[in-house]
Amino acid sequence: ILFMNRVPCGQTVTEIQAAFGAPFAPTNIPDGSTVRLAVWDDVDADNNPTNAVLLTQFSSVVANSGTDTFVSFPVNPPVTGTGEIWVGAAVVHAAGQSVAPADEDYWDASGGFQSWYCRDTSGSPMDLSDLSTVEAGPFVLESQGTLVWMIRGVVDTGPLGTPICAGDGSGTACPCG
């Protein structure tokens, strides 16, 4: 499974934070399992990651599975996008294992769909460079209720006091309108 969340407005992503498994699940993805993390730039900013451009991907391992605890994965070097940024985690797992926890308390309908996922039953890693080629998806998680994946991008907004964009028309236009 690949689970991913949108980070609105082109940003520089310095870290991905993700949780794995679920406290109530009978079988969670084991700690130490390989996870591939990625950052994409959806330059048309259409709230759909299908045509997003892969900026970076790297591998690490699952930790704290089944605890709803975010694990930090530094993005080194940090990557910057110009449209909507998407962060995701892909894990090859056994049938019945809980991989991606969802949060029902954080859902925000104001900015379009935030959480998407892809599935692949082949047992091979997905091609993260072209999401239009995955076996199944991308699908909107929110179509199953007011849920968001427990994955987020940590962004660098610049030094304290430096605005990302003016927003009042006095400077560079905001990338997200």
Backbone as JSON, one array per atom type, in Angstrom:
{
  "sequence": "ILFMNRVPCGQTVTEIQAAFGAPFAPTNIPDGSTVRLAVWDDVDADNNPTNAVLLTQFSSVVANSGTDTFVSFPVNPPVTGTGEIWVGAAVVHAAGQSVAPADEDYWDASGGFQSWYCRDTSGSPMDLSDLSTVEAGPFVLESQGTLVWMIRGVVDTGPLGTPICAGDGSGTACPCG",
  "N": [[0.85, -1.18, 0.0], [0.44, 2.25, -0.69], [0.3, 5.12, 1.1], [-0.76, 8.47, 1.29], [-0.55, 12.04, 1.82], [-1.68, 15.37, 1.19], [0.17, 18.39, 1.03], [-0.57, 21.55, 1.15], [0.1, 24.38, -1.03], [3.04, 25.22, -2.58], [5.98, 24.2, -1.05], [9.0, 23.81, 0.91], [10.02, 20.71, 1.77], [11.25, 19.25, 4.62], [11.17, 17.07, 6.22], [9.5, 13.94, 6.69], [6.82, 12.75, 8.54], [5.45, 9.88, 9.88], [3.03, 7.47, 10.95], [2.51, 4.01, 11.81], [0.6, 0.99, 11.43], [-2.03, 0.12, 13.78], [-3.47, 0.76, 16.97], [-5.67, -0.84, 17.69], [-5.63, -2.97, 15.96], [-5.44, -6.45, 15.13], [-3.17, -7.53, 13.9], [-0.26, -5.97, 13.12], [1.9, -4.18, 10.82], [5.19, -5.3, 11.0], [7.71, -3.85, 13.16], [10.77, -2.71, 11.78], [10.25, -3.47, 9.2], [10.67, -2.71, 5.73], [10.18, 0.56, 4.52], [9.29, 2.78, 1.97], [9.7, 6.15, 1.42], [8.38, 9.17, 0.07], [8.29, 12.24, -1.85], [6.23, 14.29, -3.74], [5.47, 16.63, -6.4], [2.66, 18.22, -7.34], [2.07, 19.86, -9.93], [-0.13, 20.98, -11.26], [-1.9, 21.38, -9.26], [-4.43, 20.17, -8.58], [-5.7, 18.79, -6.55], [-5.37, 16.07, -6.84], [-3.21, 13.42, -6.92], [-2.39, 11.86, -9.08], [-0.97, 12.62, -11.43], [1.31, 13.71, -10.37], [4.7, 14.83, -9.96], [7.53, 13.01, -9.13], [9.7, 14.04, -6.63], [11.61, 13.18, -4.78], [12.71, 10.07, -3.36], [13.2, 7.67, -0.77], [14.5, 5.03, 1.31], [13.64, 3.49, 4.45], [13.0, 2.21, 7.74], [10.13, 0.71, 9.32], [8.89, 1.79, 12.44], [7.75, 1.75, 15.86], [5.24, 0.55, 15.41], [1.73, 0.22, 15.51], [1.22, 1.98, 17.58], [0.26, 4.55, 17.19], [2.12, 6.57, 17.04], [4.03, 9.14, 15.71], [6.76, 8.78, 13.49], [9.85, 10.17, 12.68], [11.3, 11.05, 9.59], [13.97, 12.33, 8.09], [14.19, 14.44, 5.23], [16.65, 14.48, 3.05], [18.71, 15.77, 0.71], [16.54, 18.57, 1.57], [13.48, 19.11, -0.31], [11.85, 21.15, -2.76], [8.71, 22.2, -3.92], [6.46, 23.44, -6.48], [3.75, 23.43, -6.82], [1.04, 21.71, -5.43], [2.25, 19.88, -2.76], [2.9, 16.49, -2.13], [3.22, 13.95, 0.28], [4.32, 10.65, 0.97], [4.13, 7.16, 2.01], [5.25, 3.96, 1.27], [4.64, 0.54, 1.58], [5.38, -2.86, 1.34], [3.43, -5.52, 2.27], [2.1, -8.26, 4.27], [-0.99, -10.02, 3.72], [-3.74, -8.9, 5.62], [-2.29, -7.46, 7.48], [-2.16, -4.48, 9.38], [-1.29, -1.38, 8.16], [-1.38, 1.46, 7.62], [-2.35, 3.94, 9.69], [-5.36, 5.79, 10.34], [-6.76, 9.01, 11.07], [-9.58, 10.2, 12.62], [-10.2, 12.58, 13.77], [-8.95, 14.8, 12.75], [-9.71, 15.64, 10.24], [-10.25, 17.92, 7.58], [-12.36, 19.72, 5.7], [-11.96, 21.96, 4.18], [-9.98, 22.33, 2.22], [-10.18, 20.65, -0.05], [-9.75, 17.19, -1.07], [-7.56, 15.38, 1.01], [-6.21, 12.99, 1.69], [-4.95, 10.13, 0.08], [-4.65, 6.87, -1.5], [-2.91, 3.98, -2.82], [-3.0, 0.69, -4.17], [-1.33, -2.47, -4.5], [-1.19, -5.72, -5.38], [0.78, -7.43, -6.16], [3.04, -7.97, -4.7], [5.4, -6.82, -5.2], [7.48, -3.86, -5.07], [5.88, -0.68, -5.64], [5.95, 1.48, -8.54], [6.96, 4.48, -7.84], [7.5, 6.69, -9.32], [5.62, 7.14, -11.27], [2.5, 7.45, -10.73], [0.24, 6.89, -12.16], [0.5, 4.38, -13.15], [0.16, 2.43, -11.24], [-1.21, -0.59, -9.82], [-3.81, -0.38, -8.62], [-5.58, 2.48, -8.05], [-4.56, 5.96, -7.87], [-6.72, 6.34, -4.98], [-9.28, 8.17, -3.23], [-9.11, 8.59, 0.18], [-10.95, 9.86, 1.87], [-13.39, 9.23, 0.76], [-14.33, 7.15, 2.15], [-15.18, 8.09, 4.54], [-14.76, 10.6, 7.14], [-11.74, 10.77, 7.27], [-8.18, 10.96, 7.69], [-4.89, 10.07, 6.65], [-2.26, 9.18, 8.89], [0.17, 10.73, 8.29], [2.54, 13.19, 7.48], [3.98, 16.15, 6.05], [6.79, 17.95, 7.02], [7.49, 21.28, 6.85], [9.67, 23.88, 5.67], [9.3, 27.11, 6.4], [10.84, 29.3, 6.21], [12.84, 31.93, 7.78], [11.77, 33.1, 11.01], [9.14, 35.37, 10.9], [9.28, 35.87, 8.2], [7.18, 36.06, 5.54], [5.37, 33.55, 3.68], [3.95, 34.17, 1.4], [2.56, 37.24, 0.18], [-0.27, 37.58, -0.05], [-2.03, 39.69, -0.1], [-1.84, 40.91, -2.47], [0.27, 42.63, -2.68], [2.75, 41.68, -3.19], [4.59, 38.91, -4.46], [2.4, 36.58, -5.98], [0.42, 34.27, -4.12], [1.09, 30.77, -4.21], [-1.07, 29.05, -4.04], [-3.35, 30.41, -4.63]],
  "CA": [[0.0, 0.0, 0.0], [1.03, 3.59, -0.63], [-0.62, 6.09, 1.68], [-0.18, 9.79, 1.05], [-1.3, 13.24, 2.18], [-1.37, 16.61, 0.48], [0.71, 19.53, 1.78], [-0.94, 22.62, 0.23], [0.98, 25.51, -1.34], [4.44, 24.83, -2.77], [6.78, 24.35, 0.17], [10.21, 23.01, 1.02], [9.79, 19.63, 2.73], [12.49, 18.89, 5.31], [10.97, 15.84, 6.99], [8.21, 13.27, 6.63], [6.47, 12.07, 9.78], [4.42, 8.88, 9.6], [2.73, 6.43, 11.93], [2.26, 2.73, 11.15], [-0.24, 0.07, 12.19], [-3.14, 0.72, 14.54], [-3.53, 0.15, 18.3], [-6.76, -1.81, 17.8], [-5.49, -4.02, 14.95], [-4.9, -7.71, 15.64], [-1.85, -7.78, 13.32], [0.32, -4.76, 12.55], [3.14, -4.31, 10.07], [6.23, -5.42, 12.03], [8.84, -2.92, 13.22], [11.9, -3.19, 11.0], [9.86, -3.66, 7.8], [11.12, -1.63, 4.85], [9.22, 1.56, 4.06], [9.82, 3.78, 1.03], [9.06, 7.44, 1.62], [8.52, 9.96, -1.15], [7.7, 13.57, -1.95], [5.84, 14.61, -5.11], [4.98, 17.97, -6.69], [1.52, 18.2, -8.26], [2.18, 21.23, -10.43], [-1.43, 21.55, -11.65], [-2.59, 21.66, -7.99], [-5.83, 19.82, -8.78], [-6.12, 17.92, -5.44], [-5.29, 14.68, -7.29], [-1.78, 13.17, -7.1], [-2.13, 10.89, -10.15], [0.05, 13.12, -12.38], [2.34, 14.43, -9.62], [6.08, 14.53, -10.34], [8.33, 12.55, -8.0], [10.86, 14.88, -6.33], [12.61, 12.35, -4.1], [12.26, 8.89, -2.62], [14.28, 7.04, 0.0], [14.04, 3.91, 2.12], [13.94, 3.45, 5.88], [12.31, 1.07, 8.36], [8.97, 0.95, 10.16], [9.14, 1.78, 13.88], [6.61, 2.08, 16.72], [4.01, 0.09, 14.78], [0.59, -0.04, 16.39], [1.21, 2.88, 18.74], [-0.2, 5.89, 16.78], [3.22, 7.49, 17.29], [4.71, 9.58, 14.49], [8.18, 8.53, 13.37], [10.43, 11.22, 11.84], [12.21, 10.63, 8.52], [14.5, 13.53, 7.46], [14.32, 14.5, 3.77], [17.98, 15.05, 2.92], [18.47, 17.18, 0.99], [15.15, 19.0, 1.46], [13.01, 19.33, -1.68], [10.87, 22.23, -2.89], [7.75, 22.07, -5.0], [5.83, 24.68, -6.93], [2.3, 23.27, -6.77], [0.7, 21.01, -4.2], [3.22, 18.86, -2.39], [2.34, 15.26, -1.56], [4.18, 13.07, 0.95], [3.73, 9.32, 1.07], [4.9, 6.02, 2.49], [4.86, 2.72, 0.59], [5.08, -0.65, 2.3], [4.92, -4.18, 0.89], [3.04, -6.17, 3.52], [1.32, -9.49, 4.18], [-2.44, -9.86, 3.83], [-4.26, -8.8, 6.98], [-1.5, -6.58, 8.34], [-2.51, -3.07, 9.39], [-0.1, -0.61, 7.78], [-1.54, 2.91, 7.63], [-3.43, 4.39, 10.58], [-6.11, 6.98, 9.94], [-7.22, 9.85, 12.16], [-10.92, 10.73, 12.35], [-10.38, 13.84, 14.48], [-8.22, 15.91, 12.14], [-10.19, 15.87, 8.88], [-10.57, 19.32, 7.29], [-12.98, 19.75, 4.37], [-11.8, 23.27, 3.55], [-9.0, 22.43, 1.14], [-10.24, 19.52, -0.97], [-9.35, 15.9, -0.53], [-6.21, 15.44, 1.54], [-5.58, 11.67, 1.82], [-5.14, 9.2, -1.04], [-3.88, 5.64, -1.38], [-2.79, 3.08, -3.96], [-2.79, -0.7, -3.77], [-0.68, -3.36, -5.45], [-1.21, -7.06, -4.78], [1.82, -8.26, -6.79], [4.12, -8.27, -3.77], [6.58, -6.04, -5.62], [7.35, -2.43, -4.78], [5.24, 0.16, -6.66], [6.75, 2.5, -9.23], [6.53, 5.76, -7.28], [7.78, 7.78, -10.26], [4.46, 7.34, -12.15], [1.37, 6.9, -9.99], [-0.82, 6.45, -13.08], [0.76, 3.0, -13.55], [-0.03, 1.49, -10.14], [-2.26, -1.59, -10.08], [-5.12, 0.13, -8.22], [-5.52, 3.81, -7.45], [-4.85, 6.45, -6.51], [-8.09, 6.49, -4.51], [-9.48, 9.15, -2.16], [-9.46, 7.98, 1.47], [-12.12, 10.5, 2.45], [-14.62, 8.63, 0.24], [-14.73, 6.15, 3.14], [-15.53, 8.79, 5.78], [-13.93, 11.77, 7.46], [-10.48, 10.21, 7.73], [-6.92, 11.34, 7.04], [-3.77, 9.23, 7.03], [-1.34, 9.74, 9.88], [1.43, 11.04, 7.64], [2.57, 14.63, 7.23], [5.23, 16.75, 5.64], [7.26, 19.08, 7.82], [7.96, 22.23, 5.85], [10.49, 25.02, 6.08], [8.63, 28.33, 5.95], [11.79, 30.4, 6.23], [13.1, 32.5, 9.1], [10.64, 33.68, 11.71], [8.77, 36.7, 10.43], [9.31, 35.94, 6.75], [5.93, 35.49, 5.03], [5.47, 32.66, 2.53], [3.47, 35.01, 0.31], [1.89, 38.42, 0.73], [-1.69, 37.28, 0.08], [-2.85, 40.89, -0.25], [-1.57, 41.48, -3.78], [1.38, 43.59, -2.66], [4.01, 41.02, -3.55], [4.42, 37.73, -5.3], [1.12, 35.91, -5.75], [0.48, 33.0, -3.4], [1.03, 29.67, -5.15], [-2.33, 28.32, -3.99], [-4.49, 31.27, -4.94]],
  "C": [[0.9, 1.24, 0.0], [-0.02, 4.49, -0.01], [0.04, 7.46, 1.64], [-1.14, 10.91, 1.45], [-0.78, 14.44, 1.41], [-0.85, 17.65, 1.47], [0.46, 20.74, 0.89], [0.14, 23.69, 0.08], [2.44, 25.06, -1.41], [5.31, 25.18, -1.57], [8.08, 23.58, 0.01], [9.99, 21.98, 2.13], [11.14, 19.19, 3.3], [12.39, 17.54, 6.03], [9.6, 15.26, 6.66], [8.01, 12.59, 7.97], [5.32, 11.13, 9.48], [4.26, 7.94, 10.78], [2.37, 5.16, 11.16], [1.42, 1.84, 12.05], [-1.36, 0.8, 12.9], [-3.24, 0.01, 15.89], [-4.58, -0.95, 18.43], [-6.61, -2.99, 16.85], [-4.92, -5.3, 15.55], [-3.49, -8.0, 15.12], [-1.35, -6.51, 12.64], [1.54, -5.09, 11.7], [4.27, -4.36, 11.1], [7.25, -4.27, 11.99], [10.01, -3.54, 12.46], [11.56, -3.47, 9.55], [10.34, -2.47, 6.98], [9.96, -0.73, 4.47], [9.94, 2.48, 3.08], [9.01, 5.05, 1.2], [9.33, 8.3, 0.4], [7.84, 11.31, -1.01], [7.44, 13.82, -3.43], [5.41, 16.06, -5.19], [3.86, 17.84, -7.72], [1.36, 19.6, -8.82], [0.85, 21.82, -10.89], [-2.34, 21.78, -10.44], [-4.09, 21.36, -8.07], [-6.39, 18.91, -7.69], [-6.11, 16.45, -5.8], [-3.83, 14.38, -7.62], [-1.42, 12.28, -8.3], [-1.01, 11.34, -11.08], [1.17, 13.89, -11.68], [3.73, 13.93, -10.03], [6.87, 14.16, -9.08], [9.55, 13.46, -7.84], [11.98, 14.09, -5.67], [11.93, 11.13, -3.52], [13.46, 8.28, -1.91], [13.67, 5.95, 0.88], [14.46, 4.07, 3.57], [13.23, 2.22, 6.44], [11.15, 1.55, 9.23], [9.41, 0.88, 11.62], [7.86, 2.16, 14.62], [5.27, 1.66, 16.13], [2.94, -0.22, 15.82], [0.47, 0.89, 17.57], [0.61, 4.26, 18.45], [0.85, 6.96, 17.07], [3.89, 7.85, 15.97], [6.21, 9.29, 14.59], [8.72, 9.55, 12.37], [11.44, 10.63, 10.85], [12.73, 11.9, 7.84], [14.56, 13.38, 5.94], [15.63, 15.24, 3.51], [18.55, 14.75, 1.53], [16.98, 17.5, 0.91], [14.77, 19.27, 0.0], [11.9, 20.37, -1.68], [9.98, 21.98, -4.1], [7.13, 23.41, -5.35], [4.32, 24.62, -6.89], [1.9, 22.73, -5.42], [1.75, 19.94, -3.97], [2.45, 17.68, -1.8], [3.48, 14.49, -0.9], [3.51, 11.71, 1.11], [4.7, 8.3, 1.59], [4.35, 4.76, 1.82], [5.48, 1.53, 1.31], [4.52, -1.88, 1.6], [4.64, -4.98, 2.16], [2.24, -7.44, 3.25], [-0.16, -9.17, 4.3], [-2.85, -9.83, 5.29], [-3.47, -7.92, 7.91], [-2.02, -5.14, 8.23], [-1.23, -2.26, 9.15], [-0.27, 0.87, 8.09], [-2.67, 3.33, 8.56], [-4.08, 5.67, 10.06], [-6.62, 7.69, 11.19], [-8.58, 10.42, 11.78], [-11.11, 12.12, 12.94], [-9.78, 15.04, 13.76], [-8.75, 16.32, 10.78], [-10.64, 17.32, 8.71], [-11.08, 19.41, 5.86], [-12.68, 21.03, 3.6], [-10.9, 23.28, 2.34], [-9.05, 21.31, 0.12], [-9.77, 18.25, -0.3], [-7.88, 15.91, -0.16], [-5.5, 14.1, 1.48], [-5.97, 10.75, 0.67], [-4.34, 7.94, -0.77], [-3.89, 4.88, -2.69], [-2.56, 1.67, -3.4], [-2.08, -1.46, -4.89], [-0.58, -4.72, -4.78], [-0.13, -7.97, -5.34], [2.9, -8.7, -5.81], [5.42, -7.57, -4.12], [6.39, -4.58, -5.25], [6.7, -1.68, -5.96], [6.25, 1.09, -7.31], [6.25, 3.86, -8.76], [6.78, 6.92, -8.23], [6.61, 8.05, -11.2], [3.25, 6.69, -11.51], [0.23, 6.46, -10.9], [-0.64, 4.99, -13.48], [0.54, 1.99, -12.43], [-1.22, 0.58, -10.43], [-3.65, -1.05, -9.76], [-4.94, 1.47, -7.52], [-4.84, 4.79, -8.37], [-6.35, 6.63, -6.24], [-8.12, 7.53, -3.39], [-9.88, 8.42, -0.88], [-10.75, 8.55, 2.02], [-13.44, 9.98, 1.88], [-15.15, 7.56, 1.19], [-15.11, 6.78, 4.48], [-14.6, 9.95, 6.01], [-12.63, 11.3, 8.1], [-9.32, 10.88, 7.03], [-5.84, 10.38, 7.54], [-2.91, 9.94, 8.06], [0.06, 9.82, 9.26], [1.41, 12.53, 7.31], [3.96, 15.06, 6.79], [5.56, 17.9, 6.56], [7.92, 20.03, 6.83], [8.77, 23.34, 6.47], [9.82, 26.27, 5.52], [9.55, 29.52, 5.97], [11.98, 30.92, 7.63], [11.84, 33.1, 9.7], [10.38, 35.09, 11.22], [8.81, 36.86, 8.92], [8.04, 35.3, 6.21], [6.21, 34.57, 3.84], [5.02, 33.42, 1.29], [2.66, 36.15, 0.93], [0.41, 38.17, 0.92], [-2.59, 38.48, -0.08], [-2.59, 41.59, -1.58], [-0.39, 42.41, -3.81], [2.71, 42.98, -3.07], [3.74, 39.88, -4.51], [3.13, 37.03, -4.94], [1.35, 34.61, -4.99], [0.33, 31.87, -4.38], [-0.3, 28.93, -5.13], [-3.53, 29.24, -4.09], [-4.98, 32.16, -3.85]]
}
